[in-house]
Amino acid sequence: MRNNYQSEGKSQKRYYFTRKKYCLFCKEKIKFIDYKDFRTLGNYILETGKILPARVSGTCGYHQKQLTKAIKRARHMGLLKFVEPRRG
């Protein structure tokens, strides 16, 4: 019995197409991420309250650092929750 990855003794790797991630803040030419814009910041927070990493969200390093600071400031000001309540 053969695996899907092997055919006639040769191993074949399956390659998947992944779209290149890009920074939305660079695209819209945003220089400073404001902590008061909690609706935008909410898109970069998981349901558990964790901040999305740059490799997942696609933000550049410059904007990721600003995003992290803005989310933390918004949490301390009470605009965002630290942890979302459990569902279920």
N, CA, C and O atoms as CSV, one atom per row, in Angstrom:
chain,resi,resn,atom,element,x,y,z
A,1,MET,N,N,0.837,-1.174,0.000
A,1,MET,CA,C,0.000,0.000,0.000
A,1,MET,C,C,0.886,1.243,0.000
A,1,MET,O,O,1.824,1.341,0.791
A,2,ARG,N,N,0.589,2.185,-0.883
A,2,ARG,CA,C,1.406,3.380,-1.019
A,2,ARG,C,C,0.739,4.572,-0.349
A,2,ARG,O,O,-0.485,4.669,-0.265
A,3,ASN,N,N,1.577,5.459,0.116
A,3,ASN,CA,C,1.068,6.721,0.643
A,3,ASN,C,C,0.744,7.662,-0.498
A,3,ASN,O,O,1.180,7.448,-1.629
A,4,ASN,N,N,0.000,8.679,-0.214
A,4,ASN,CA,C,-0.301,9.679,-1.238
A,4,ASN,C,C,0.938,10.472,-1.644
A,4,ASN,O,O,0.982,11.052,-2.729
A,5,TYR,N,N,1.946,10.496,-0.769
A,5,TYR,CA,C,3.136,11.286,-1.035
A,5,TYR,C,C,4.170,10.525,-1.856
A,5,TYR,O,O,5.097,11.135,-2.389
A,6,GLN,N,N,4.032,9.211,-1.968
A,6,GLN,CA,C,5.010,8.431,-2.693
A,6,GLN,C,C,4.363,7.773,-3.900
A,6,GLN,O,O,3.270,7.211,-3.831
A,7,SER,N,N,5.080,7.866,-4.996
A,7,SER,CA,C,4.619,7.159,-6.187
A,7,SER,C,C,5.835,6.514,-6.848
A,7,SER,O,O,6.776,7.200,-7.248
A,8,GLU,N,N,5.803,5.220,-6.953
A,8,GLU,CA,C,6.846,4.431,-7.586
A,8,GLU,C,C,8.221,4.692,-6.991
A,8,GLU,O,O,9.195,4.843,-7.729
A,9,GLY,N,N,8.315,4.749,-5.663
A,9,GLY,CA,C,9.607,4.853,-5.014
A,9,GLY,C,C,10.132,6.266,-4.844
A,9,GLY,O,O,11.033,6.477,-4.031
A,10,LYS,N,N,9.617,7.230,-5.562
A,10,LYS,CA,C,10.091,8.598,-5.433
A,10,LYS,C,C,9.174,9.361,-4.489
A,10,LYS,O,O,7.954,9.196,-4.517
A,11,SER,N,N,9.770,10.187,-3.665
A,11,SER,CA,C,8.940,10.980,-2.750
A,11,SER,C,C,8.602,12.310,-3.422
A,11,SER,O,O,9.463,12.975,-3.999
A,12,GLN,N,N,7.366,12.664,-3.333
A,12,GLN,CA,C,6.908,13.925,-3.894
A,12,GLN,C,C,6.373,14.784,-2.767
A,12,GLN,O,O,5.629,14.310,-1.909
A,13,LYS,N,N,6.757,16.047,-2.775
A,13,LYS,CA,C,6.244,16.971,-1.777
A,13,LYS,C,C,5.115,17.774,-2.389
A,13,LYS,O,O,5.155,18.159,-3.558
A,14,ARG,N,N,4.111,18.015,-1.570
A,14,ARG,CA,C,2.990,18.822,-2.024
A,14,ARG,C,C,3.243,20.257,-1.614
A,14,ARG,O,O,3.525,20.537,-0.449
A,15,TYR,N,N,3.145,21.155,-2.558
A,15,TYR,CA,C,3.360,22.564,-2.291
A,15,TYR,C,C,2.018,23.283,-2.325
A,15,TYR,O,O,1.202,23.069,-3.221
A,16,TYR,N,N,1.813,24.122,-1.349
A,16,TYR,CA,C,0.571,24.871,-1.258
A,16,TYR,C,C,0.847,26.341,-1.525
A,16,TYR,O,O,1.868,26.882,-1.102
A,17,PHE,N,N,-0.065,26.969,-2.221
A,17,PHE,CA,C,0.077,28.384,-2.520
A,17,PHE,C,C,-0.362,29.196,-1.310
A,17,PHE,O,O,-1.474,29.028,-0.811
A,18,THR,N,N,0.502,30.065,-0.849
A,18,THR,CA,C,0.151,30.970,0.235
A,18,THR,C,C,0.337,32.398,-0.245
A,18,THR,O,O,1.355,32.745,-0.844
A,19,ARG,N,N,-0.651,33.204,0.025
A,19,ARG,CA,C,-0.593,34.597,-0.383
A,19,ARG,C,C,0.372,35.350,0.519
A,19,ARG,O,O,0.403,35.128,1.729
A,20,LYS,N,N,1.163,36.244,-0.075
A,20,LYS,CA,C,2.114,37.024,0.710
A,20,LYS,C,C,1.358,37.976,1.619
A,20,LYS,O,O,0.450,38.680,1.177
A,21,LYS,N,N,1.736,37.996,2.896
A,21,LYS,CA,C,1.086,38.883,3.852
A,21,LYS,C,C,1.690,40.275,3.714
A,21,LYS,O,O,2.877,40.423,3.419
A,22,TYR,N,N,0.884,41.266,3.924
A,22,TYR,CA,C,1.369,42.638,3.836
A,22,TYR,C,C,0.780,43.440,4.982
A,22,TYR,O,O,-0.258,43.088,5.541
A,23,CYS,N,N,1.455,44.510,5.315
A,23,CYS,CA,C,1.055,45.351,6.431
A,23,CYS,C,C,-0.031,46.323,5.980
A,23,CYS,O,O,0.199,47.143,5.091
A,24,LEU,N,N,-1.206,46.234,6.587
A,24,LEU,CA,C,-2.306,47.129,6.227
A,24,LEU,C,C,-2.013,48.570,6.627
A,24,LEU,O,O,-2.489,49.506,5.985
A,25,PHE,N,N,-1.230,48.744,7.685
A,25,PHE,CA,C,-0.903,50.091,8.129
A,25,PHE,C,C,0.044,50.771,7.145
A,25,PHE,O,O,-0.069,51.974,6.911
A,26,CYS,N,N,0.975,50.016,6.567
A,26,CYS,CA,C,1.864,50.576,5.545
A,26,CYS,C,C,1.085,50.891,4.270
A,26,CYS,O,O,1.343,51.892,3.601
A,27,LYS,N,N,0.134,50.023,3.946
A,27,LYS,CA,C,-0.667,50.214,2.738
A,27,LYS,C,C,-1.492,51.492,2.826
A,27,LYS,O,O,-1.607,52.230,1.847
A,28,GLU,N,N,-2.072,51.755,4.009
A,28,GLU,CA,C,-2.889,52.952,4.196
A,28,GLU,C,C,-2.063,54.162,4.648
A,28,GLU,O,O,-2.611,55.227,4.931
A,29,LYS,N,N,-0.726,53.980,4.714
A,29,LYS,CA,C,0.222,55.042,5.071
A,29,LYS,C,C,-0.098,55.665,6.431
A,29,LYS,O,O,-0.119,56.886,6.586
A,30,ILE,N,N,-0.346,54.793,7.411
A,30,ILE,CA,C,-0.597,55.237,8.776
A,30,ILE,C,C,0.740,55.296,9.503
A,30,ILE,O,O,1.445,54.292,9.604
A,31,LYS,N,N,1.085,56.477,10.008
A,31,LYS,CA,C,2.354,56.658,10.703
A,31,LYS,C,C,2.256,56.269,12.171
A,31,LYS,O,O,3.204,55.720,12.733
A,32,PHE,N,N,1.109,56.553,12.799
A,32,PHE,CA,C,0.959,56.324,14.235
A,32,PHE,C,C,-0.357,55.602,14.487
A,32,PHE,O,O,-1.403,56.014,13.987
A,33,ILE,N,N,-0.302,54.531,15.261
A,33,ILE,CA,C,-1.504,53.768,15.612
A,33,ILE,C,C,-2.026,54.307,16.935
A,33,ILE,O,O,-1.334,54.269,17.953
A,34,ASP,N,N,-3.246,54.806,16.909
A,34,ASP,CA,C,-3.831,55.448,18.081
A,34,ASP,C,C,-4.549,54.421,18.951
A,34,ASP,O,O,-5.267,53.562,18.439
A,35,TYR,N,N,-4.357,54.510,20.257
A,35,TYR,CA,C,-4.983,53.558,21.174
A,35,TYR,C,C,-6.484,53.795,21.304
A,35,TYR,O,O,-7.208,52.910,21.761
A,36,LYS,N,N,-6.961,54.975,20.910
A,36,LYS,CA,C,-8.388,55.289,21.037
A,36,LYS,C,C,-9.229,54.653,19.932
A,36,LYS,O,O,-10.456,54.614,20.029
A,37,ASP,N,N,-8.576,54.159,18.887
A,37,ASP,CA,C,-9.281,53.490,17.788
A,37,ASP,C,C,-9.426,52.000,18.128
A,37,ASP,O,O,-8.766,51.151,17.530
A,38,PHE,N,N,-10.294,51.701,19.090
A,38,PHE,CA,C,-10.399,50.333,19.608
A,38,PHE,C,C,-11.044,49.377,18.620
A,38,PHE,O,O,-10.858,48.166,18.735
A,39,ARG,N,N,-11.788,49.879,17.661
A,39,ARG,CA,C,-12.401,48.975,16.664
A,39,ARG,C,C,-11.334,48.351,15.764
A,39,ARG,O,O,-11.398,47.166,15.439
A,40,THR,N,N,-10.365,49.153,15.370
A,40,THR,CA,C,-9.265,48.628,14.557
A,40,THR,C,C,-8.388,47.695,15.379
A,40,THR,O,O,-7.956,46.649,14.894
A,41,LEU,N,N,-8.130,48.076,16.619
A,41,LEU,CA,C,-7.285,47.256,17.481
A,41,LEU,C,C,-7.936,45.911,17.781
A,41,LEU,O,O,-7.238,44.914,17.972
A,42,GLY,N,N,-9.253,45.873,17.825
A,42,GLY,CA,C,-9.971,44.631,18.102
A,42,GLY,C,C,-9.764,43.570,17.040
A,42,GLY,O,O,-9.927,42.381,17.315
A,43,ASN,N,N,-9.406,43.980,15.824
A,43,ASN,CA,C,-9.153,43.014,14.751
A,43,ASN,C,C,-7.852,42.250,14.963
A,43,ASN,O,O,-7.647,41.198,14.357
A,44,TYR,N,N,-6.976,42.767,15.813
A,44,TYR,CA,C,-5.676,42.157,16.037
A,44,TYR,C,C,-5.588,41.449,17.389
A,44,TYR,O,O,-4.493,41.206,17.896
A,45,ILE,N,N,-6.736,41.121,17.966
A,45,ILE,CA,C,-6.782,40.405,19.230
A,45,ILE,C,C,-7.580,39.116,19.032
A,45,ILE,O,O,-8.646,39.128,18.416
A,46,LEU,N,N,-7.062,38.016,19.553
A,46,LEU,CA,C,-7.769,36.739,19.481
A,46,LEU,C,C,-8.941,36.726,20.447
A,46,LEU,O,O,-9.072,37.620,21.283
A,47,GLU,N,N,-9.784,35.725,20.337
A,47,GLU,CA,C,-10.941,35.587,21.223
A,47,GLU,C,C,-10.517,35.397,22.674
A,47,GLU,O,O,-11.248,35.769,23.592
A,48,THR,N,N,-9.342,34.821,22.881
A,48,THR,CA,C,-8.846,34.598,24.227
A,48,THR,C,C,-8.223,35.844,24.835
A,48,THR,O,O,-7.914,35.859,26.026
A,49,GLY,N,N,-8.033,36.891,24.036
A,49,GLY,CA,C,-7.445,38.132,24.533
A,49,GLY,C,C,-5.993,38.303,24.145
A,49,GLY,O,O,-5.385,39.321,24.477
A,50,LYS,N,N,-5.430,37.345,23.460
A,50,LYS,CA,C,-4.030,37.439,23.060
A,50,LYS,C,C,-3.874,38.326,21.837
A,50,LYS,O,O,-4.782,38.431,21.013
A,51,ILE,N,N,-2.719,38.961,21.728
A,51,ILE,CA,C,-2.411,39.809,20.583
A,51,ILE,C,C,-1.889,38.914,19.461
A,51,ILE,O,O,-1.050,38.043,19.693
A,52,LEU,N,N,-2.391,39.136,18.242
A,52,LEU,CA,C,-1.926,38.344,17.102
A,52,LEU,C,C,-0.467,38.652,16.800
A,52,LEU,O,O,-0.082,39.821,16.787
A,53,PRO,N,N,0.363,37.626,16.556
A,53,PRO,CA,C,1.751,37.883,16.188
A,53,PRO,C,C,1.856,38.415,14.765
A,53,PRO,O,O,0.931,38.272,13.965
A,54,ALA,N,N,2.985,39.026,14.462
A,54,ALA,CA,C,3.190,39.635,13.146
A,54,ALA,C,C,3.188,38.597,12.031
A,54,ALA,O,O,2.769,38.888,10.911
A,55,ARG,N,N,3.653,37.389,12.335
A,55,ARG,CA,C,3.689,36.363,11.282
A,55,ARG,C,C,2.296,35.916,10.881
A,55,ARG,O,O,2.105,35.398,9.780
A,56,VAL,N,N,1.314,36.110,11.764
A,56,VAL,CA,C,-0.064,35.752,11.445
A,56,VAL,C,C,-0.807,36.936,10.836
A,56,VAL,O,O,-1.497,36.795,9.826
A,57,SER,N,N,-0.660,38.100,11.458
A,57,SER,CA,C,-1.416,39.268,11.002
A,57,SER,C,C,-0.805,39.903,9.759
A,57,SER,O,O,-1.516,40.527,8.971
A,58,GLY,N,N,0.514,39.750,9.573
A,58,GLY,CA,C,1.156,40.305,8.394
A,58,GLY,C,C,1.682,41.713,8.586
A,58,GLY,O,O,2.182,42.310,7.633
A,59,THR,N,N,1.587,42.262,9.782
A,59,THR,CA,C,2.092,43.614,10.004
A,59,THR,C,C,3.611,43.605,10.043
A,59,THR,O,O,4.232,42.605,10.405
A,60,CYS,N,N,4.205,44.746,9.662
A,60,CYS,CA,C,5.660,44.870,9.695
A,60,CYS,C,C,6.101,45.057,11.143
A,60,CYS,O,O,5.273,45.288,12.024
A,61,GLY,N,N,7.385,44.958,11.382
A,61,GLY,CA,C,7.903,45.060,12.735
A,61,GLY,C,C,7.656,46.415,13.372
A,61,GLY,O,O,7.357,46.501,14.563
A,62,TYR,N,N,7.779,47.468,12.587
A,62,TYR,CA,C,7.565,48.829,13.078
A,62,TYR,C,C,6.141,49.016,13.585
A,62,TYR,O,O,5.921,49.537,14.679
A,63,HIS,N,N,5.177,48.584,12.773
A,63,HIS,CA,C,3.776,48.749,13.150
A,63,HIS,C,C,3.340,47.722,14.198
A,63,HIS,O,O,2.428,47.993,14.978
A,64,GLN,N,N,3.975,46.556,14.227
A,64,GLN,CA,C,3.621,45.557,15.234
A,64,GLN,C,C,3.950,46.072,16.630
A,64,GLN,O,O,3.188,45.863,17.574
A,65,LYS,N,N,5.083,46.741,16.752
A,65,LYS,CA,C,5.468,47.287,18.054
A,65,LYS,C,C,4.492,48.382,18.480
A,65,LYS,O,O,4.101,48.448,19.645
A,66,GLN,N,N,4.099,49.239,17.538
A,66,GLN,CA,C,3.113,50.289,17.837
A,66,GLN,C,C,1.762,49.678,18.184
A,66,GLN,O,O,1.074,50.145,19.092
A,67,LEU,N,N,1.390,48.633,17.456
A,67,LEU,CA,C,0.112,47.961,17.686
A,67,LEU,C,C,0.058,47.357,19.082
A,67,LEU,O,O,-0.957,47.464,19.769
A,68,THR,N,N,1.144,46.725,19.500
A,68,THR,CA,C,1.203,46.123,20.824
A,68,THR,C,C,1.058,47.181,21.909
A,68,THR,O,O,0.311,46.994,22.869
A,69,LYS,N,N,1.771,48.287,21.758
A,69,LYS,CA,C,1.681,49.371,22.736
A,69,LYS,C,C,0.275,49.958,22.781
A,69,LYS,O,O,-0.253,50.239,23.857
A,70,ALA,N,N,-0.327,50.140,21.610
A,70,ALA,CA,C,-1.670,50.725,21.544
A,70,ALA,C,C,-2.699,49.807,22.197
A,70,ALA,O,O,-3.591,50.282,22.899
A,71,ILE,N,N,-2.585,48.500,21.972
A,71,ILE,CA,C,-3.530,47.550,22.576
A,71,ILE,C,C,-3.390,47.559,24.091
A,71,ILE,O,O,-4.388,47.545,24.811
A,72,LYS,N,N,-2.150,47.582,24.574
A,72,LYS,CA,C,-1.929,47.600,26.021
A,72,LYS,C,C,-2.463,48.883,26.641
A,72,LYS,O,O,-3.050,48.854,27.723
A,73,ARG,N,N,-2.263,50.010,25.962
A,73,ARG,CA,C,-2.777,51.279,26.471
A,73,ARG,C,C,-4.299,51.282,26.487
A,73,ARG,O,O,-4.912,51.763,27.440
A,74,ALA,N,N,-4.911,50.746,25.434
A,74,ALA,CA,C,-6.370,50.699,25.363
A,74,ALA,C,C,-6.935,49.791,26.454
A,74,ALA,O,O,-8.017,50.059,26.977
A,75,ARG,N,N,-6.230,48.740,26.796
A,75,ARG,CA,C,-6.670,47.858,27.878
A,75,ARG,C,C,-6.636,48.587,29.212
A,75,ARG,O,O,-7.566,48.470,30.010
A,76,HIS,N,N,-5.571,49.338,29.457
A,76,HIS,CA,C,-5.449,50.060,30.723
A,76,HIS,C,C,-6.450,51.198,30.828
A,76,HIS,O,O,-6.879,51.543,31.929
A,77,MET,N,N,-6.827,51.783,29.704
A,77,MET,CA,C,-7.813,52.857,29.707
A,77,MET,C,C,-9.244,52.317,29.769
A,77,MET,O,O,-10.190,53.081,29.964
A,78,GLY,N,N,-9.399,51.022,29.605
A,78,GLY,CA,C,-10.722,50.406,29.694
A,78,GLY,C,C,-11.461,50.332,28.376
A,78,GLY,O,O,-12.656,50.036,28.359
A,79,LEU,N,N,-10.779,50.593,27.267
A,79,LEU,CA,C,-11.427,50.520,25.956
A,79,LEU,C,C,-11.496,49.087,25.428
A,79,LEU,O,O,-12.416,48.732,24.692
A,80,LEU,N,N,-10.522,48.274,25.808
A,80,LEU,CA,C,-10.493,46.862,25.408
A,80,LEU,C,C,-10.441,46.003,26.665
A,80,LEU,O,O,-9.949,46.431,27.708
A,81,LYS,N,N,-10.957,44.786,26.545
A,81,LYS,CA,C,-10.909,43.851,27.668
A,81,LYS,C,C,-9.590,43.099,27.662
A,81,LYS,O,O,-9.014,42.838,26.605
A,82,PHE,N,N,-9.116,42.752,28.855
A,82,PHE,CA,C,-7.897,41.959,28.949
A,82,PHE,C,C,-8.157,40.538,28.466
A,82,PHE,O,O,-7.378,39.988,27.687
A,83,VAL,N,N,-9.259,39.942,28.932
A,83,VAL,CA,C,-9.630,38.590,28.562
A,83,VAL,C,C,-11.114,38.592,28.234
A,83,VAL,O,O,-11.914,39.173,28.967
A,84,GLU,N,N,-11.485,37.945,27.138
A,84,GLU,CA,C,-12.886,37.832,26.782
A,84,GLU,C,C,-13.568,36.797,27.680
A,84,GLU,O,O,-12.941,35.802,28.046
A,85,PRO,N,N,-14.824,37.006,28.037
A,85,PRO,CA,C,-15.523,35.997,28.854
A,85,PRO,C,C,-15.710,34.700,28.064
A,85,PRO,O,O,-15.848,34.716,26.840
A,86,ARG,N,N,-15.711,33.584,28.782
A,86,ARG,CA,C,-15.881,32.285,28.140
A,86,ARG,C,C,-17.282,32.142,27.562
A,86,ARG,O,O,-18.276,32.583,28.139
A,87,ARG,N,N,-17.314,31.507,26.404
A,87,ARG,CA,C,-18.612,31.241,25.779
A,87,ARG,C,C,-18.989,29.808,26.074
A,87,ARG,O,O,-18.164,28.901,25.969
A,88,GLY,N,N,-20.243,29.611,26.444
A,88,GLY,CA,C,-20.701,28.249,26.620
A,88,GLY,C,C,-20.828,27.789,27.988
A,88,GLY,O,O,-21.212,26.642,28.220
